[in-house]
Amino acid sequence: AEQLGSKARLLLCGQQLGAAKAALQARLVREPDSLEALEVAADIYQECGDLAAAERHARRYVDVARRKGDIGDLRYALYTLADILLDRGKLDAATEVDYEADSLHLLKKIKLKTTSS
């Protein structure tokens, strides 16, 4: 699974954008709920300047992470979405998403502190 994300990133670095997108789309067809593939897709489309597609993949990344219930994954997905929203000029939406991610970070710290006490 990790290889396809790495392959897509390598293709992107080599300016083989079409091949990178094709590798990602094939993986997303096979594994539509892969957090790693959704993260890479959001990153690659953002790098390519297709911010609408980047946002679409980032929102799916957030939805899947929220469903899976891991605070760390969700926080990272939210930060990814906030960054893309910022690139799109959606400052209010980016701020709101970033605030949610920061709140999760604080919640995780509180949980760690109470379980170690």
Summary of the structure (lengths in Angstrom):
residues: 117
radius of gyration: 15.2
end to end distance: 37.6
largest distance: 51.8
contacts: 352
relative contact order: 0.10
helix: 86%
strand: 0%
